[in-house]
Amino acid sequence: MSVRMIYGLFSFTIICGMMLALYSSRLPLSLKKQARVFSCLFLLAGLALLLVLVNKHHWLAKGKEFYTTFITDTEVSQGRTELALKMSNKGSILPSVKLSVPMIEQYPELPRGCEVTSLAMLFHFSGNKIDKLKLASEIKKNTASLKTIDGKVYYGDPNEGFVGDMYSLNNPGLGVYHKPIMELTQEYFDERAVDFTGQDFSQILQYVNDGLPIWVIINSDYDKLSDRYFETWHTSGGKIQVTRKEHSVVVTGYDREYIYFNDPLNITKKAPINSFREAWVQMGKQAITILKP
């Protein structure tokens, strides 16, 4: 018997029982008033339990349908940890997904190369076993020099290319954002490369449900940062806010509580889904994937 049928029979029994208890005084074998009140309270408690079960497991009671989990801005602001559920007609139920994505370390060659190393993981999963160092050499560079004038920092924009030294922490540097990463990805995968930066977090989970890992920009704490971790840079394109905690990982899975990801610092980790989402939003909702052939 399906979960849907069980809920239906349970609901029907409770409704019939309540009607019988409320109108039993009209029957030849009527119950005493105290017994009727007790019966009503018992049935109301059963109804409350049913509502709790439906709220928690309604996605199982929908038959052969697939549900994509997603979090809305309202739910995050209210601190909810349980995911809302959105129906997608796929023919099966996947309450969680964990993809097997090759793990590649950024150290020792690329201490600031988390973005291209995460991209290499995405490439390997998609069938191209390219070396991370080749991607590091090919990624567009921003050649602006670091200067401080009258207390203002002048440097490059990671939206225009990799800023600073990727190979050594002894020299200034930061990283690179989605635009140059997308340009490099398109050189290898053409129309299969998808940059969905700026879209809702649900799109990340939808792609993961479809078997596709996601390159993202986040921070090394996997949670929303306070303002004290950000600084203003003056670039050729204007002022931008950056953080030294900027980081890149590959999203590989999710369940009702956590996001799972490969961190190029040689860590396969998980983080609370709401915390991860807030960090991702704070860093500009940057996300790229590669479609299947």
Contacts in CASP RR format, 6 or more apart in sequence:
PFRMAT RR
TARGET T0000
AUTHOR 0000-0000-0000
METHOD contacts of the structure
MODEL  1
MSVRMIYGLFSFTIICGMMLALYSSRLPLSLKKQARVFSCLFLLAGLALL
LVLVNKHHWLAKGKEFYTTFITDTEVSQGRTELALKMSNKGSILPSVKLS
VPMIEQYPELPRGCEVTSLAMLFHFSGNKIDKLKLASEIKKNTASLKTID
GKVYYGDPNEGFVGDMYSLNNPGLGVYHKPIMELTQEYFDERAVDFTGQD
FSQILQYVNDGLPIWVIINSDYDKLSDRYFETWHTSGGKIQVTRKEHSVV
VTGYDREYIYFNDPLNITKKAPINSFREAWVQMGKQAITILKP
2 61 0 8 1.000
2 63 0 8 1.000
3 57 0 8 1.000
3 60 0 8 1.000
3 61 0 8 1.000
4 61 0 8 1.000
4 62 0 8 1.000
4 63 0 8 1.000
7 50 0 8 1.000
7 53 0 8 1.000
7 54 0 8 1.000
7 61 0 8 1.000
10 50 0 8 1.000
11 50 0 8 1.000
14 43 0 8 1.000
14 46 0 8 1.000
14 47 0 8 1.000
14 50 0 8 1.000
17 39 0 8 1.000
17 43 0 8 1.000
18 40 0 8 1.000
18 43 0 8 1.000
18 44 0 8 1.000
18 47 0 8 1.000
21 31 0 8 1.000
21 36 0 8 1.000
21 39 0 8 1.000
21 40 0 8 1.000
21 43 0 8 1.000
22 36 0 8 1.000
22 40 0 8 1.000
24 30 0 8 1.000
24 31 0 8 1.000
24 36 0 8 1.000
25 31 0 8 1.000
25 36 0 8 1.000
31 39 0 8 1.000
54 61 0 8 1.000
58 85 0 8 1.000
59 67 0 8 1.000
59 85 0 8 1.000
59 93 0 8 1.000
59 95 0 8 1.000
60 93 0 8 1.000
62 87 0 8 1.000
63 93 0 8 1.000
64 91 0 8 1.000
64 92 0 8 1.000
64 93 0 8 1.000
65 87 0 8 1.000
65 88 0 8 1.000
65 89 0 8 1.000
65 90 0 8 1.000
65 91 0 8 1.000
65 93 0 8 1.000
66 87 0 8 1.000
66 88 0 8 1.000
66 89 0 8 1.000
66 90 0 8 1.000
66 91 0 8 1.000
66 92 0 8 1.000
66 93 0 8 1.000
66 94 0 8 1.000
66 209 0 8 1.000
67 85 0 8 1.000
67 86 0 8 1.000
67 87 0 8 1.000
67 88 0 8 1.000
67 93 0 8 1.000
67 94 0 8 1.000
67 95 0 8 1.000
68 85 0 8 1.000
68 86 0 8 1.000
68 87 0 8 1.000
68 88 0 8 1.000
68 202 0 8 1.000
68 205 0 8 1.000
68 206 0 8 1.000
68 209 0 8 1.000
69 83 0 8 1.000
69 84 0 8 1.000
69 85 0 8 1.000
69 86 0 8 1.000
69 95 0 8 1.000
69 202 0 8 1.000
69 205 0 8 1.000
69 254 0 8 1.000
69 256 0 8 1.000
70 83 0 8 1.000
70 84 0 8 1.000
70 85 0 8 1.000
70 86 0 8 1.000
70 200 0 8 1.000
70 201 0 8 1.000
70 202 0 8 1.000
70 205 0 8 1.000
70 206 0 8 1.000
71 80 0 8 1.000
71 83 0 8 1.000
71 84 0 8 1.000
71 201 0 8 1.000
71 202 0 8 1.000
71 273 0 8 1.000
71 274 0 8 1.000
71 277 0 8 1.000
72 84 0 8 1.000
75 84 0 8 1.000
76 274 0 8 1.000
76 277 0 8 1.000
76 278 0 8 1.000
79 274 0 8 1.000
80 274 0 8 1.000
81 257 0 8 1.000
81 272 0 8 1.000
81 273 0 8 1.000
81 274 0 8 1.000
82 256 0 8 1.000
83 256 0 8 1.000
83 273 0 8 1.000
86 202 0 8 1.000
88 206 0 8 1.000
88 209 0 8 1.000
94 209 0 8 1.000
95 255 0 8 1.000
95 256 0 8 1.000
96 253 0 8 1.000
96 254 0 8 1.000
96 255 0 8 1.000
96 256 0 8 1.000
97 208 0 8 1.000
97 209 0 8 1.000
97 211 0 8 1.000
97 253 0 8 1.000
97 254 0 8 1.000
97 255 0 8 1.000
98 252 0 8 1.000
98 253 0 8 1.000
98 260 0 8 1.000
99 125 0 8 1.000
99 208 0 8 1.000
99 211 0 8 1.000
99 212 0 8 1.000
99 213 0 8 1.000
99 252 0 8 1.000
99 253 0 8 1.000
100 252 0 8 1.000
101 121 0 8 1.000
101 122 0 8 1.000
101 124 0 8 1.000
101 125 0 8 1.000
101 213 0 8 1.000
101 250 0 8 1.000
101 252 0 8 1.000
101 262 0 8 1.000
102 121 0 8 1.000
102 124 0 8 1.000
102 125 0 8 1.000
103 121 0 8 1.000
103 262 0 8 1.000
103 266 0 8 1.000
103 268 0 8 1.000
104 117 0 8 1.000
104 120 0 8 1.000
104 121 0 8 1.000
104 124 0 8 1.000
104 132 0 8 1.000
104 262 0 8 1.000
104 264 0 8 1.000
105 117 0 8 1.000
105 264 0 8 1.000
105 265 0 8 1.000
105 266 0 8 1.000
106 113 0 8 1.000
106 114 0 8 1.000
106 117 0 8 1.000
106 132 0 8 1.000
106 264 0 8 1.000
106 265 0 8 1.000
107 265 0 8 1.000
107 266 0 8 1.000
109 132 0 8 1.000
109 133 0 8 1.000
109 136 0 8 1.000
109 167 0 8 1.000
110 116 0 8 1.000
110 117 0 8 1.000
110 132 0 8 1.000
110 133 0 8 1.000
110 136 0 8 1.000
110 166 0 8 1.000
110 167 0 8 1.000
111 166 0 8 1.000
111 167 0 8 1.000
111 168 0 8 1.000
111 169 0 8 1.000
112 164 0 8 1.000
112 165 0 8 1.000
112 166 0 8 1.000
112 167 0 8 1.000
112 169 0 8 1.000
112 173 0 8 1.000
112 174 0 8 1.000
112 175 0 8 1.000
113 132 0 8 1.000
113 136 0 8 1.000
113 166 0 8 1.000
113 175 0 8 1.000
113 264 0 8 1.000
114 175 0 8 1.000
114 247 0 8 1.000
114 248 0 8 1.000
114 249 0 8 1.000
114 264 0 8 1.000
114 265 0 8 1.000
115 139 0 8 1.000
115 162 0 8 1.000
115 175 0 8 1.000
115 176 0 8 1.000
115 181 0 8 1.000
115 215 0 8 1.000
115 217 0 8 1.000
115 248 0 8 1.000
116 132 0 8 1.000
116 135 0 8 1.000
116 136 0 8 1.000
116 139 0 8 1.000
116 166 0 8 1.000
116 176 0 8 1.000
116 181 0 8 1.000
117 132 0 8 1.000
117 248 0 8 1.000
117 264 0 8 1.000
118 215 0 8 1.000
118 248 0 8 1.000
118 249 0 8 1.000
118 250 0 8 1.000
118 262 0 8 1.000
118 264 0 8 1.000
119 135 0 8 1.000
119 181 0 8 1.000
119 184 0 8 1.000
119 185 0 8 1.000
119 215 0 8 1.000
119 248 0 8 1.000
119 288 0 8 1.000
120 130 0 8 1.000
120 131 0 8 1.000
120 132 0 8 1.000
120 135 0 8 1.000
121 213 0 8 1.000
121 250 0 8 1.000
121 262 0 8 1.000
121 264 0 8 1.000
122 185 0 8 1.000
122 213 0 8 1.000
122 214 0 8 1.000
122 215 0 8 1.000
122 250 0 8 1.000
122 288 0 8 1.000
122 289 0 8 1.000
122 290 0 8 1.000
123 129 0 8 1.000
123 130 0 8 1.000
123 135 0 8 1.000
123 188 0 8 1.000
123 290 0 8 1.000
124 130 0 8 1.000
125 213 0 8 1.000
125 290 0 8 1.000
126 189 0 8 1.000
126 192 0 8 1.000
126 290 0 8 1.000
126 292 0 8 1.000
128 188 0 8 1.000
128 189 0 8 1.000
130 188 0 8 1.000
135 184 0 8 1.000
136 166 0 8 1.000
136 167 0 8 1.000
138 184 0 8 1.000
138 187 0 8 1.000
139 161 0 8 1.000
139 162 0 8 1.000
139 176 0 8 1.000
139 180 0 8 1.000
139 181 0 8 1.000
139 184 0 8 1.000
140 160 0 8 1.000
140 161 0 8 1.000
140 162 0 8 1.000
140 176 0 8 1.000
140 180 0 8 1.000
140 183 0 8 1.000
140 184 0 8 1.000
141 161 0 8 1.000
141 162 0 8 1.000
141 164 0 8 1.000
142 156 0 8 1.000
142 157 0 8 1.000
142 158 0 8 1.000
142 160 0 8 1.000
142 161 0 8 1.000
142 162 0 8 1.000
142 163 0 8 1.000
142 164 0 8 1.000
142 176 0 8 1.000
144 154 0 8 1.000
144 155 0 8 1.000
144 156 0 8 1.000
144 157 0 8 1.000
144 163 0 8 1.000
144 235 0 8 1.000
144 236 0 8 1.000
145 155 0 8 1.000
146 153 0 8 1.000
146 154 0 8 1.000
146 155 0 8 1.000
146 164 0 8 1.000
146 172 0 8 1.000
146 173 0 8 1.000
147 153 0 8 1.000
147 154 0 8 1.000
147 155 0 8 1.000
148 154 0 8 1.000
152 232 0 8 1.000
152 234 0 8 1.000
153 231 0 8 1.000
153 232 0 8 1.000
153 233 0 8 1.000
153 234 0 8 1.000
154 233 0 8 1.000
154 234 0 8 1.000
154 235 0 8 1.000
155 163 0 8 1.000
155 172 0 8 1.000
155 174 0 8 1.000
155 233 0 8 1.000
155 234 0 8 1.000
155 235 0 8 1.000
156 163 0 8 1.000
156 233 0 8 1.000
156 235 0 8 1.000
156 236 0 8 1.000
157 163 0 8 1.000
157 233 0 8 1.000
157 235 0 8 1.000
157 236 0 8 1.000
157 237 0 8 1.000
157 238 0 8 1.000
157 240 0 8 1.000
158 174 0 8 1.000
158 175 0 8 1.000
158 176 0 8 1.000
158 177 0 8 1.000
158 242 0 8 1.000
158 246 0 8 1.000
159 177 0 8 1.000
159 178 0 8 1.000
159 179 0 8 1.000
159 180 0 8 1.000
159 240 0 8 1.000
160 179 0 8 1.000
160 180 0 8 1.000
160 235 0 8 1.000
160 236 0 8 1.000
161 176 0 8 1.000
161 177 0 8 1.000
161 179 0 8 1.000
161 180 0 8 1.000
162 175 0 8 1.000
162 176 0 8 1.000
162 180 0 8 1.000
163 173 0 8 1.000
163 174 0 8 1.000
163 175 0 8 1.000
163 176 0 8 1.000
164 171 0 8 1.000
164 172 0 8 1.000
164 173 0 8 1.000
164 174 0 8 1.000
164 175 0 8 1.000
165 171 0 8 1.000
165 172 0 8 1.000
165 173 0 8 1.000
166 173 0 8 1.000
166 175 0 8 1.000
174 242 0 8 1.000
174 244 0 8 1.000
174 246 0 8 1.000
175 246 0 8 1.000
177 217 0 8 1.000
177 286 0 8 1.000
178 195 0 8 1.000
178 197 0 8 1.000
178 217 0 8 1.000
178 286 0 8 1.000
178 287 0 8 1.000
178 288 0 8 1.000
179 195 0 8 1.000
181 215 0 8 1.000
181 288 0 8 1.000
182 193 0 8 1.000
182 195 0 8 1.000
182 288 0 8 1.000
185 193 0 8 1.000
185 288 0 8 1.000
185 290 0 8 1.000
186 193 0 8 1.000
189 290 0 8 1.000
191 291 0 8 1.000
192 290 0 8 1.000
192 291 0 8 1.000
192 292 0 8 1.000
192 293 0 8 1.000
193 288 0 8 1.000
193 290 0 8 1.000
193 291 0 8 1.000
194 288 0 8 1.000
194 289 0 8 1.000
194 290 0 8 1.000
194 291 0 8 1.000
195 287 0 8 1.000
195 288 0 8 1.000
196 203 0 8 1.000
196 207 0 8 1.000
196 287 0 8 1.000
196 288 0 8 1.000
196 289 0 8 1.000
197 284 0 8 1.000
197 285 0 8 1.000
197 286 0 8 1.000
197 287 0 8 1.000
197 288 0 8 1.000
198 284 0 8 1.000
198 285 0 8 1.000
198 286 0 8 1.000
198 287 0 8 1.000
199 285 0 8 1.000
199 287 0 8 1.000
201 277 0 8 1.000
201 280 0 8 1.000
201 281 0 8 1.000
201 285 0 8 1.000
203 287 0 8 1.000
204 214 0 8 1.000
204 216 0 8 1.000
204 251 0 8 1.000
204 280 0 8 1.000
204 287 0 8 1.000
205 254 0 8 1.000
207 214 0 8 1.000
207 289 0 8 1.000
208 214 0 8 1.000
208 251 0 8 1.000
208 252 0 8 1.000
208 253 0 8 1.000
208 254 0 8 1.000
212 289 0 8 1.000
212 290 0 8 1.000
212 291 0 8 1.000
212 292 0 8 1.000
213 250 0 8 1.000
213 251 0 8 1.000
213 252 0 8 1.000
213 253 0 8 1.000
213 262 0 8 1.000
213 289 0 8 1.000
214 250 0 8 1.000
214 251 0 8 1.000
214 287 0 8 1.000
214 288 0 8 1.000
214 289 0 8 1.000
215 248 0 8 1.000
215 250 0 8 1.000
215 287 0 8 1.000
215 288 0 8 1.000
215 289 0 8 1.000
216 248 0 8 1.000
216 249 0 8 1.000
216 250 0 8 1.000
216 251 0 8 1.000
216 261 0 8 1.000
216 280 0 8 1.000
216 286 0 8 1.000
216 287 0 8 1.000
216 288 0 8 1.000
217 246 0 8 1.000
217 247 0 8 1.000
217 248 0 8 1.000
217 280 0 8 1.000
217 283 0 8 1.000
217 284 0 8 1.000
217 286 0 8 1.000
218 247 0 8 1.000
218 248 0 8 1.000
218 249 0 8 1.000
218 276 0 8 1.000
218 279 0 8 1.000
218 280 0 8 1.000
218 283 0 8 1.000
219 225 0 8 1.000
219 229 0 8 1.000
219 243 0 8 1.000
219 245 0 8 1.000
219 246 0 8 1.000
219 247 0 8 1.000
219 279 0 8 1.000
219 282 0 8 1.000
219 283 0 8 1.000
220 245 0 8 1.000
220 246 0 8 1.000
220 247 0 8 1.000
221 245 0 8 1.000
221 279 0 8 1.000
222 269 0 8 1.000
222 271 0 8 1.000
222 275 0 8 1.000
222 276 0 8 1.000
222 279 0 8 1.000
223 271 0 8 1.000
223 275 0 8 1.000
223 276 0 8 1.000
223 278 0 8 1.000
223 279 0 8 1.000
224 275 0 8 1.000
224 278 0 8 1.000
224 279 0 8 1.000
224 281 0 8 1.000
224 282 0 8 1.000
225 243 0 8 1.000
225 245 0 8 1.000
225 279 0 8 1.000
225 282 0 8 1.000
229 243 0 8 1.000
229 244 0 8 1.000
229 245 0 8 1.000
230 241 0 8 1.000
230 242 0 8 1.000
230 243 0 8 1.000
231 241 0 8 1.000
231 242 0 8 1.000
231 243 0 8 1.000
231 244 0 8 1.000
232 239 0 8 1.000
232 240 0 8 1.000
232 241 0 8 1.000
233 239 0 8 1.000
233 240 0 8 1.000
233 241 0 8 1.000
233 242 0 8 1.000
246 283 0 8 1.000
247 263 0 8 1.000
248 264 0 8 1.000
249 261 0 8 1.000
249 262 0 8 1.000
249 263 0 8 1.000
249 264 0 8 1.000
249 269 0 8 1.000
250 261 0 8 1.000
250 262 0 8 1.000
251 259 0 8 1.000
251 260 0 8 1.000
251 261 0 8 1.000
252 260 0 8 1.000
252 261 0 8 1.000
252 262 0 8 1.000
252 268 0 8 1.000
253 259 0 8 1.000
253 260 0 8 1.000
253 261 0 8 1.000
254 260 0 8 1.000
254 273 0 8 1.000
256 273 0 8 1.000
257 272 0 8 1.000
257 273 0 8 1.000
258 270 0 8 1.000
258 271 0 8 1.000
258 272 0 8 1.000
258 273 0 8 1.000
259 270 0 8 1.000
259 271 0 8 1.000
259 272 0 8 1.000
259 273 0 8 1.000
259 276 0 8 1.000
259 277 0 8 1.000
260 268 0 8 1.000
260 269 0 8 1.000
260 270 0 8 1.000
261 268 0 8 1.000
261 269 0 8 1.000
261 270 0 8 1.000
261 271 0 8 1.000
261 276 0 8 1.000
262 268 0 8 1.000
263 269 0 8 1.000
280 286 0 8 1.000
280 287 0 8 1.000
END
